[in-house]
Amino acid sequence: MNASDAFQARPWPDPLTPPTPSAPGGLLDMLGVAAVVLDAKGRITLWSPQAEKLFGWTAEEALGQYAATLLVSEEHVDVALDLFSKVMTDGGSWAGVFPVHHRDGTSRLVEFRNMRLLDQGGYGYALGIAAEESVVRGVERHLALSGKLVTQSPTGVAVVDTDLRYVLVNPALERIIGRPAQWCLGRSAVEELPFGERGAIEAALRQVLDSGTPLLDRSVTERAHVGVEGRRAWRVSYFRLEDSVGQVVGVTMTVIDVTEQYRADLHSTQARKRLALIAQASARIGTTLDLDQTARELADAVVPDLADIAAVDVLDSALAEQPPHRVATAEPAVFRALAVKAAYPTRAADAADPPGEITRYEADRLVTRCVTTGRTVHVAHVRPDHLRHIARDDEAAAVLARAGVHSYLAVPLIARGEVLGALDLKRARNPLPFNADDIVLAEELAARAAVCIDNARLYRTQLQAVTTLQRHLLPETPPDPPGLRVACRYRPAGSAGHAGGDWFDVIPLAGDATALVVGDVMGSGLTAAATMGQLRTATRTLARLGLDPAEILHHLDLLTRELDETIATCVYALCEPRAQQCRIALAGHLPPAVHHAGRPPALLDLPTGAPLGAAEGVDFTTTRIDLPPRARLVLYTDGLVETRTESLDTRMNAVLHLLSGPRLSLEATCDQLLATLPAADSRDDVALLIAEALGDGPS
């Protein structure tokens, strides 16, 4: 293909369609070719409009004139006559550049093609076809440069006609298409391009043909069924091609290979996504110390960005009170399923162990290999024989096969050097297999989540220990003491870090008196629970000495200050039903409520005192109140009323509002207060004790 082929002036002809006339335009019009005919004597007999434009003489002025006289300067006449004679006598032709005299008096170089013509009578004529030499040279240079630019350009270039068939394909585009130019010519450009959707490409070409508006820098990727990372990418531009008179002859398409930039951008985007996923997971995983919730948060974090289906399983031994038992390589492993998550409804999720179920897996299972070796198990392309080592049984393996599971990861959950379980990841709809970057991301997420899971596991163990100790240290439901009916409740907090210090006690004393005690050790966990046990034991011992409530609090304060960094609040009420009175002292505690039959409930106005162990030399005050028959005394810890959103006064009024309702039994009243007052997200335990004086009184 020569340089002029790069700029066809007409659409590519269909060999089955006869040619039809078309509008003027093309290379001859660009050259402005003139035609002049001379008779045998050298007189001008024919003169084209282009000759008038080239030489300046009108047809009326030129016809009949001797060409050598009209067009040739005197010094060049002999040369012109000699050339004319050779053309006419030898029957030959002459081509070259000759200086011509213009009508305006100037001399111009003109490119000539001269040849002899014969009419029917055998009479000879000379035909001269001429164009201005500078124009011819310019067109030649333009075509030569254009052809070189097209053929040597590293950018793929193609020209398609108005039927969207190739009329030019340069070497760079040959390499992109994978076909030689000669094979492409005349074929549909839409069908032969290796990128983009065919419908979109055809629509773009038609749009440019119709509107003339270019479409520039459109990003396209390889059409082949390969992974995203393996695809090639290009930037394509389309612009309409017109000839010298504005006739549309087709569309030029340029294609630039941007595969390296595409892959770099893809890797950068994936890296940003991985960092974003890690950041999101760090914020989402471990929001509570609940083991099941933490596992669900991990599964939620990896679906759907990393996997289509995720399961979180822990070794059953990791949930025991003893340190986790490391499973030997040849041993089976017992797992407890904690969470399963799928990106879309699929039976593949049902094939996983349901949360809460305990399952034994033999040593040949991939998840068992994961926890026994402490290493990630990666199956990039899952075969049918792999599924038998992934699924729980043959039926589940068939379900996974039907769901299209094609890639698998099992990542160990390792915290503080111990393998706690595994994160199980599968891909089905996501067509890409797990790769090295996915493994790094999964292991990073698993490592972060494992610490949270271990914290939740340790919390569960601690909670069980704290709750057991609390239950052991608190009294069983006491029998009603003389002259009183009592009801009491203890409710541990929702997290081990905020439980352990609240207690109540009912202590029968001599003379039908009864001591009612409610206390709250500041702090949490086992330490608070143990301190509570010490204070409760000391309180029972001091109560039997017959001391005044203020004196008892004074001795408890001395004991508390001997304990390292311990502070506690306490209310001590010495009830004497026969005398229908009660003596009460507070140590930094909330005031009890009293509810006399037939009267609205009220908070007792008592000296608050200071918490036990808070300061040296604190005085406590005993206050005497009436306790007639059917009067109720309500003692409680701050976990019953304190919240983050409402003031303490508002909460205390809420206590009085509930007590002022219909008079329920003591047990029902305890249940109502506990069900209504503590906030749903309360992080404190609650001790509650209600005592009612017996005897005849107003109804």
C-alpha positions in Angstrom: 0.0 0.0 0.0 1.5 3.3 -1.1 1.2 6.7 0.6 -1.8 7.8 -1.4 -3.8 4.7 -0.2 -3.9 6.4 3.2 -6.4 8.9 2.0 -8.9 7.4 -0.3 -11.2 9.9 -2.0 -14.0 7.5 -2.5 -15.6 4.8 -0.3 -14.3 1.3 -0.7 -16.2 -0.2 -3.7 -18.4 -3.2 -3.4 -17.4 -5.6 -6.2 -21.0 -6.8 -6.6 -22.4 -3.2 -6.9 -21.9 -1.3 -10.2 -20.2 2.1 -9.8 -22.3 5.2 -9.7 -21.4 8.8 -10.5 -20.3 10.8 -7.5 -19.9 14.5 -6.7 -16.6 16.2 -7.6 -13.7 16.1 -5.2 -10.5 14.3 -4.7 -6.9 14.6 -5.6 -7.4 16.2 -9.1 -9.4 19.0 -7.5 -6.7 19.5 -4.9 -4.1 19.8 -7.8 -6.3 22.2 -9.9 -5.3 20.3 -13.1 -5.7 22.4 -16.3 -6.2 21.0 -19.8 -5.0 22.7 -23.0 -5.2 21.3 -26.6 -3.0 22.6 -29.5 -3.4 21.9 -33.2 -0.5 20.8 -35.3 0.6 24.4 -35.8 0.7 25.1 -32.1 -2.4 27.2 -31.9 -4.7 26.8 -28.9 -8.0 25.1 -29.8 -9.3 24.0 -26.4 -8.9 25.9 -23.0 -10.3 24.6 -19.7 -11.6 26.8 -16.9 -8.7 25.4 -14.8 -6.3 26.7 -17.5 -7.8 30.2 -17.1 -7.1 30.0 -13.3 -3.6 28.6 -13.8 -2.4 30.9 -16.6 -4.6 34.0 -16.1 -5.9 34.2 -19.7 -9.6 33.8 -20.4 -10.8 31.3 -23.1 -11.7 34.2 -25.4 -8.1 35.6 -25.0 -6.4 32.3 -25.4 -8.3 30.4 -28.2 -6.6 30.7 -31.6 -3.4 32.1 -30.2 0.0 30.4 -30.6 0.8 28.8 -27.3 4.5 29.6 -27.6 3.7 33.3 -28.0 1.1 33.5 -25.3 2.6 31.2 -22.6 6.3 31.1 -23.1 8.9 33.8 -22.4 11.1 34.8 -25.4 14.2 33.1 -24.0 12.4 29.8 -23.7 10.5 29.8 -27.1 13.1 27.6 -28.9 13.0 25.0 -26.2 9.2 25.0 -26.2 9.0 24.6 -30.0 11.5 21.7 -29.9 9.5 19.9 -27.3 6.3 20.5 -29.2 7.9 19.1 -32.4 9.0 15.9 -30.6 5.6 15.3 -29.2 3.9 15.8 -32.6 6.3 14.1 -34.9 7.6 11.2 -32.8 4.1 10.3 -31.3 5.7 10.4 -28.0 5.0 12.4 -24.8 6.9 14.7 -22.5 6.6 15.3 -18.8 8.4 17.8 -16.7 8.4 21.3 -15.3 8.5 24.3 -17.6 8.4 28.0 -16.8 5.2 29.6 -18.1 4.5 33.3 -18.7 1.4 34.4 -16.7 -1.0 37.0 -17.8 0.1 39.2 -14.9 3.6 39.3 -16.3 5.1 36.9 -13.9 6.8 33.6 -14.6 5.6 30.4 -12.9 6.8 26.9 -12.9 4.2 24.4 -14.1 4.2 20.6 -14.0 3.2 19.3 -17.5 2.1 16.0 -19.0 2.1 16.4 -22.8 0.9 13.8 -25.3 -0.2 13.6 -29.0 -3.9 13.0 -29.9 -5.3 11.9 -33.2 -8.8 12.6 -34.5 -10.9 10.5 -37.0 -9.2 12.1 -39.9 -5.8 11.3 -38.6 -5.1 14.9 -37.8 -2.8 15.4 -34.9 -3.2 17.5 -31.7 -1.1 18.0 -28.6 -2.8 17.6 -25.2 -1.2 19.4 -22.3 -2.3 18.6 -18.7 -0.8 21.0 -16.3 -0.7 22.0 -12.6 1.2 24.5 -10.6 4.5 22.9 -9.7 4.5 24.1 -6.1 1.0 22.6 -5.6 2.1 19.3 -7.0 5.2 19.2 -4.8 3.1 20.1 -1.8 0.6 17.4 -2.4 3.4 14.9 -2.9 5.1 15.9 0.3 1.8 15.8 2.1 1.0 12.3 0.9 4.5 11.0 1.6 4.6 12.4 5.1 1.1 11.3 5.8 1.9 7.8 4.6 5.0 7.6 6.7 3.2 8.9 9.7 0.6 6.3 9.3 2.8 3.3 8.6 5.5 4.1 11.1 3.3 5.4 13.9 3.3 3.2 17.1 -0.4 4.2 17.3 -2.9 1.9 15.6 -4.6 3.7 12.7 -7.5 2.5 10.6 -9.7 4.2 8.0 -13.2 2.7 7.5 -15.6 3.7 4.8 -19.2 4.7 5.2 -20.2 1.0 5.4 -17.7 0.6 8.2 -15.4 -1.6 6.2 -11.6 -1.2 6.4 -9.9 0.7 3.6 -6.6 1.2 5.6 -4.9 -0.6 8.4 -1.4 0.4 9.5 1.2 -2.0 10.9 0.5 -1.0 14.5 -3.1 -1.9 14.2 -2.2 -5.1 12.4 -0.4 -6.2 15.6 -3.4 -5.2 17.8 -5.9 -7.0 15.6 -3.6 -9.9 15.0 -4.4 -9.9 11.2 -2.5 -8.6 8.2 -3.8 -5.4 6.6 -4.6 -7.2 3.3 -6.8 -9.7 5.1 -8.7 -6.8 6.9 -9.3 -4.6 3.9 -13.0 -4.8 2.8 -14.0 -6.5 6.0 -16.2 -5.1 8.8 -14.2 -3.2 11.3 -16.8 -3.9 14.0 -16.3 -7.6 13.7 -12.5 -7.6 13.6 -11.7 -5.4 16.6 -10.6 -7.3 19.7 -12.0 -4.9 22.3 -15.3 -3.4 23.5 -18.8 -4.5 22.7 -19.6 -4.7 19.0 -22.9 -2.9 19.4 -21.2 0.0 21.2 -18.4 0.3 18.6 -20.8 0.3 15.7 -23.0 3.0 17.5 -19.9 5.1 18.0 -18.8 4.9 14.4 -22.3 5.7 13.1 -22.5 8.6 15.5 -19.3 10.1 14.3 -20.3 9.6 10.6 -23.7 11.3 11.2 -22.6 14.2 13.4 -19.0 14.9 12.5 -18.3 15.3 16.2 -15.2 13.3 17.2 -15.2 10.8 20.1 -11.9 11.0 21.8 -10.0 8.9 24.4 -12.5 6.2 25.0 -11.1 3.5 27.3 -11.7 -0.1 26.2 -10.4 -3.5 27.3 -9.8 -6.8 25.7 -12.9 -8.8 24.8 -11.2 -12.1 25.6 -12.3 -14.2 28.5 -9.3 -13.7 30.7 -9.0 -12.3 34.2 -9.2 -8.6 34.6 -5.5 -8.3 35.6 -4.5 -10.2 32.4 -6.5 -8.1 30.0 -5.0 -5.6 27.5 -6.4 -2.1 27.4 -6.5 0.6 24.8 -7.6 4.2 24.4 -9.6 4.7 21.2 -10.6 7.9 19.3 -12.9 8.3 16.3 -13.1 11.3 13.9 -14.9 11.8 10.6 -12.8 11.9 7.4 -13.8 14.3 4.6 -12.3 15.0 1.2 -11.3 18.4 -0.2 -14.9 19.4 -1.1 -16.3 18.3 2.3 -17.7 14.9 1.1 -17.7 12.3 3.9 -15.6 9.4 3.0 -15.4 7.5 6.3 -14.1 7.5 9.8 -10.5 7.4 11.0 -9.9 5.4 14.2 -6.7 5.7 16.3 -5.9 3.0 19.0 -3.2 3.6 21.7 -2.1 0.6 23.8 -2.4 1.7 27.5 -2.2 -1.8 29.0 0.6 -0.9 31.4 -1.2 2.1 32.7 -4.4 0.2 32.9 -2.8 -2.5 35.0 -1.0 0.0 37.2 -4.3 1.8 37.8 -6.0 -1.5 38.5 -3.3 -2.5 41.0 -3.6 1.0 42.6 -7.3 0.7 42.8 -7.2 -2.7 44.3 -4.6 -1.6 46.8 -6.9 1.3 47.8 -9.8 -1.1 48.1 -7.8 -3.4 50.3 -6.7 -0.6 52.6 -10.3 0.7 52.7 -11.5 -2.8 53.5 -8.9 -3.2 56.3 -9.9 0.2 57.7 -13.6 -0.7 57.6 -13.0 -4.1 59.1 -10.9 -2.6 61.9 -13.9 -0.3 62.8 -16.5 -3.0 62.4 -14.9 -6.1 64.0 -14.8 -6.3 67.8 -17.4 -3.7 68.6 -18.5 -5.9 71.5 -17.1 -8.6 73.6 -19.7 -11.0 72.4 -18.0 -14.0 70.6 -20.9 -14.7 68.2 -21.3 -11.0 67.3 -17.5 -10.7 66.7 -17.6 -13.7 64.3 -20.6 -12.2 62.4 -18.8 -8.9 62.1 -15.8 -10.7 60.5 -18.0 -12.6 58.1 -19.8 -9.3 57.2 -16.5 -7.6 56.6 -15.2 -10.0 53.9 -18.5 -10.4 52.0 -18.9 -9.5 49.2 -15.6 -7.5 48.7 -13.4 -10.6 49.2 -15.6 -13.6 49.0 -19.1 -14.7 47.9 -19.5 -17.0 50.9 -17.7 -16.8 54.3 -17.9 -19.0 57.4 -16.2 -18.5 60.8 -15.5 -21.5 62.9 -13.6 -21.9 66.1 -12.1 -25.0 67.7 -14.3 -26.2 70.4 -11.3 -26.6 72.6 -10.7 -22.9 72.3 -13.9 -22.2 74.1 -12.9 -24.3 77.1 -11.6 -22.8 80.3 -8.2 -24.3 79.7 -5.8 -22.9 77.1 -6.6 -24.0 73.5 -5.3 -27.5 72.7 -3.1 -27.5 69.6 -4.4 -30.2 67.2 -1.8 -32.5 65.9 -1.4 -32.8 62.1 -2.8 -36.3 61.9 -5.7 -35.7 64.3 -9.3 -34.7 63.5 -10.5 -31.3 64.7 -13.8 -30.4 66.4 -15.2 -27.1 65.3 -18.0 -24.9 66.6 -19.6 -22.8 63.8 -20.1 -19.2 64.8 -21.1 -17.4 61.6 -22.1 -17.9 57.9 -22.5 -15.1 55.4 -23.4 -15.1 51.7 -23.4 -12.2 49.3 -26.6 -13.4 47.7 -29.2 -16.1 48.4 -27.5 -19.4 47.6 -27.7 -23.0 48.7 -23.9 -22.9 49.1 -24.5 -21.0 52.4 -26.8 -23.8 53.6 -24.0 -26.3 52.9 -21.9 -24.7 55.7 -22.3 -25.8 59.3 -25.1 -23.7 60.8 -24.0 -21.4 63.7 -23.9 -23.1 67.0 -23.4 -26.6 65.6 -20.4 -28.7 66.7 -18.8 -30.8 63.9 -15.8 -33.1 63.8 -13.7 -33.0 60.7 -11.1 -35.6 59.9 -7.4 -34.8 59.2 -7.9 -34.9 55.4 -10.3 -31.9 55.4 -8.7 -28.6 54.2 -10.1 -26.7 57.2 -8.5 -29.2 59.5 -5.2 -28.9 57.7 -5.5 -25.1 58.1 -5.8 -25.2 61.9 -3.3 -28.0 62.4 -0.6 -26.3 60.4 -1.5 -22.8 61.2 -1.2 -21.9 57.6 -3.5 -20.7 54.9 -4.9 -23.4 52.5 -5.4 -22.0 49.0 -7.2 -23.8 46.2 -7.2 -21.3 43.3 -9.2 -23.6 41.0 -11.5 -26.0 42.7 -12.0 -29.4 41.1 -14.7 -31.9 42.0 -12.2 -34.0 44.0 -11.4 -30.9 46.1 -15.0 -30.4 47.1 -15.0 -33.6 49.0 -12.2 -32.1 51.2 -14.0 -28.7 51.5 -17.6 -29.6 52.2 -19.0 -31.2 55.4 -20.2 -34.3 53.5 -20.9 -35.6 49.9 -24.3 -34.0 49.8 -22.9 -30.6 50.7 -20.1 -31.1 48.1 -22.8 -31.6 45.4 -24.5 -28.4 46.6 -21.2 -26.4 46.3 -20.7 -27.9 42.8 -24.1 -26.8 41.6 -23.6 -23.3 43.2 -20.5 -22.9 41.0 -17.9 -22.7 43.8 -14.6 -22.5 41.9 -12.0 -21.0 44.3 -11.4 -21.5 48.0 -9.4 -20.2 51.0 -9.1 -21.4 54.5 -7.3 -18.9 56.7 -6.3 -19.7 60.3 -7.4 -17.4 63.2 -4.3 -17.0 65.3 -4.1 -14.9 68.4 -1.3 -14.7 70.9 0.4 -17.7 69.2 -2.6 -20.0 69.5 -4.8 -21.2 66.6 -8.4 -20.5 67.6 -10.2 -21.5 64.4 -10.5 -20.7 60.7 -12.0 -18.2 58.3 -13.5 -20.1 55.4 -13.9 -18.2 52.1 -15.4 -19.3 48.7 -16.0 -17.7 45.4 -18.8 -18.7 43.0 -20.3 -15.7 41.1 -17.1 -13.7 41.3 -15.3 -15.2 38.3 -11.7 -14.5 39.5 -9.8 -17.0 41.6 -8.3 -16.0 44.9 -4.8 -14.7 44.2 -1.7 -13.8 46.3 -3.1 -10.3 47.0 -6.4 -11.8 48.2 -4.4 -14.2 50.6 -2.5 -11.3 52.1 -5.7 -9.3 52.6 -7.5 -12.3 54.1 -4.7 -13.1 56.5 -4.5 -9.5 57.6 -8.2 -9.4 58.3 -8.1 -12.8 60.0 -5.2 -11.7 62.3 -7.1 -8.6 63.4 -10.3 -10.5 63.9 -8.5 -13.3 65.8 -7.4 -10.9 68.5 -11.0 -9.7 68.9 -12.3 -13.3 68.9 -9.7 -14.2 71.5 -10.8 -11.2 73.6 -14.4 -12.3 73.3 -13.4 -15.8 74.2 -11.5 -14.7 77.3 -14.4 -12.4 78.2 -16.8 -15.3 78.0 -14.6 -17.3 80.3 -14.2 -14.4 82.7 -17.9 -13.6 82.6 -18.7 -17.2 83.5 -16.2 -17.1 86.4 -17.5 -13.7 87.6 -21.1 -14.7 87.4 -20.4 -18.0 89.2 -18.5 -16.1 92.0 -21.3 -13.6 92.3 -24.0 -16.2 92.6 -21.9 -18.1 95.1 -21.2 -15.0 97.3 -24.8 -13.6 97.1 -27.3 -15.2 99.5 -29.9 -17.5 98.4 -33.4 -16.1 98.4 -33.8 -15.5 102.1 -36.9 -16.5 104.1 -39.1 -13.7 105.3 -37.7 -12.4 108.6 -40.0 -11.6 111.5 -42.4 -8.8 110.7 -41.2 -8.3 107.1 -41.8 -9.7 103.7 -38.8 -9.3 101.3 -38.1 -9.7 97.6 -34.6 -9.3 96.0 -33.0 -9.5 92.6 -29.5 -9.5 91.2 -28.9 -9.0 87.5 -25.4 -9.2 86.2 -24.3 -6.6 83.5 -24.1 -7.5 79.9 -20.2 -7.5 79.8 -17.7 -9.0 82.1 -15.7 -5.8 82.3 -18.6 -4.1 84.1 -19.9 -6.8 86.5 -19.0 -8.1 89.9 -19.4 -5.5 92.6 -23.2 -5.2 93.5 -24.7 -7.1 96.4 -27.7 -7.3 98.7 -28.2 -9.1 102.0 -31.0 -9.7 104.5 -29.6 -10.3 108.0 -31.9 -11.5 110.8 -30.9 -10.1 114.2 -31.8 -10.5 117.9 -35.1 -9.0 119.1 -36.9 -9.6 115.7 -34.8 -6.9 114.1 -33.5 -7.3 110.5 -30.7 -5.6 108.7 -31.2 -4.8 105.1 -28.0 -4.1 103.1 -27.4 -3.1 99.5 -23.9 -2.2 98.3 -21.8 -1.5 95.2 -18.1 -2.0 94.9 -16.5 0.3 92.3 -14.6 -1.6 89.7 -15.4 -4.7 87.7 -14.6 -8.3 87.2 -13.2 -10.9 89.6 -11.5 -8.3 91.8 -14.8 -6.4 92.4 -16.6 -9.7 93.1 -14.0 -10.8 95.6 -14.1 -7.5 97.4 -17.8 -7.6 97.5 -17.6 -11.0 99.2 -15.3 -9.6 101.8 -17.5 -6.6 102.6 -20.6 -8.7 102.7 -19.0 -11.1 105.2 -17.7 -8.1 107.3 -21.2 -6.5 107.2 -22.9 -9.7 108.5 -20.3 -10.0 111.3 -20.7 -6.3 112.4 -24.5 -6.5 112.2 -24.6 -9.2 114.8 -22.8 -7.0 117.2 -25.9 -4.9 117.6 -24.1 -1.7 116.4 -25.8 1.4 115.1 -26.0 1.7 111.3 -23.6 4.6 111.3 -21.1 2.7 113.4 -21.3 -0.3 111.1 -20.5 2.0 108.1 -17.6 3.5 110.0 -16.0 0.0 110.6 -16.7 -0.9 106.9 -14.9 2.3 105.9 -11.9 1.4 107.9 -11.8 -2.1 106.3 -12.3 -0.7 102.8 -9.4 1.6 103.2 -7.2 -1.3 104.1 -8.0 -2.8 100.7 -5.9 -1.5 97.8 -7.7 1.2 95.7 -11.2 0.0 96.7 -14.2 2.3 96.9 -17.8 1.2 97.6 -21.2 2.6 98.3 -23.6 1.1 100.8 -27.0 1.6 102.4 -27.6 -0.1 105.7 -31.2 -0.2 107.1 -31.9 -1.7 110.5 -35.7 -2.5 110.5 -37.6 -3.0 113.7 -41.2 -3.9 112.7 -42.5 -4.2 116.3 -41.5 -0.6 116.9 -42.7 0.3 113.4 -39.4 2.1 112.8 -36.2 1.8 110.7 -32.8 3.3 111.2 -30.8 4.0 108.0 -27.4 5.2 107.2 -25.8 5.9 103.7 -22.2 5.7 102.5 -22.3 7.7 99.3 -25.3 5.6 98.1 -28.5 6.6 96.3 -31.4 7.3 98.7 -33.9 4.5 99.2 -37.6 5.0 98.3 -40.4 4.6 100.8 -43.9 3.8 99.9 -46.6 4.0 102.6 -49.9 2.4 101.9 -52.4 5.0 100.7 -49.7 7.6 100.1 -47.5 8.4 97.1 -44.0 7.0 97.1 -41.1 9.3 98.0 -37.3 9.3 98.2 -35.9 9.5 101.7 -34.1 12.7 102.5 -31.0 11.4 104.1 -27.4 12.6 104.7 -25.5 11.0 101.8 -22.2 10.5 103.5 -19.0 9.6 101.6 -18.3 6.3 99.8 -16.5 3.7 101.8 -12.7 4.0 101.4 -12.9 7.4 99.7 -11.5 9.5 102.5 -10.2 9.3 106.1 -12.2 10.7 109.0 -15.6 10.7 107.3 -18.7 10.8 109.6 -21.8 8.7 108.8 -25.2 9.6 110.1 -28.1 7.4 111.2 -31.6 8.6 110.5 -34.7 7.2 112.1 -37.9 6.8 109.9 -41.4 5.4 110.5 -42.1 2.0 109.1 -45.8 1.4 109.7 -47.6 -1.8 108.5 -47.7 -2.2 104.7 -45.0 0.4 104.2 -42.4 -0.6 101.6 -38.7 0.2 101.6 -36.9 0.0 98.2 -33.1 -0.3 98.2 -31.1 -0.5 94.9 -27.8 0.2 93.3 -27.1 2.8 90.6 -27.3 0.3 87.8 -31.1 0.4 88.1 -31.4 4.1 87.3 -28.2 5.6 85.7 -28.2 6.1 81.9 -26.0 8.1 79.5 -28.9 10.1 78.1 -31.0 11.2 81.1 -30.3 13.1 84.3 -30.3 11.2 87.6 -33.2 13.3 88.8 -35.3 12.2 85.8 -34.4 8.6 86.5 -35.3 8.8 90.2 -38.6 10.3 89.3 -39.1 7.3 87.0 -38.7 5.0 90.0 -41.3 6.9 91.9 -43.7 6.9 88.9 -43.5 3.1 88.6 -44.0 2.7 92.4 -47.1 5.0 92.3 -48.9 2.6 89.9 -51.2 -0.2 90.9 -49.8 -1.9 94.0 -48.3 -5.2 92.9 -46.8 -8.0 94.9 -43.2 -7.6 95.9 -42.0 -10.1 93.3 -44.0 -8.5 90.6 -42.7 -5.0 91.6 -39.1 -6.2 91.4 -39.7 -7.7 87.9 -41.4 -4.5 86.8 -38.6 -2.2 88.0 -35.9 -4.4 86.3 -37.8 -4.8 83.1 -38.5 -1.0 82.8 -35.7 1.1 84.3 -32.2 -0.2 83.2 -31.1 1.0 79.8 -30.9 -1.6 77.0 -27.2 -0.9 76.7 -26.5 -0.8 80.4 -23.0 -1.7 81.3 -23.6 -2.1 85.1 -25.0 -4.8 87.2 -28.1 -4.2 89.5 -28.9 -5.2 93.0 -32.5 -4.6 94.2 -34.2 -5.3 97.5 -37.7 -4.5 98.6 -39.1 -5.0 102.1 -42.7 -4.6 103.3 -43.6 -4.3 107.0 -46.3 -6.7 108.1 -49.1 -6.1 110.5 -52.5 -4.5 110.5 -52.6 -1.2 108.7 -54.8 0.7 106.3 -55.6 -1.1 103.1 
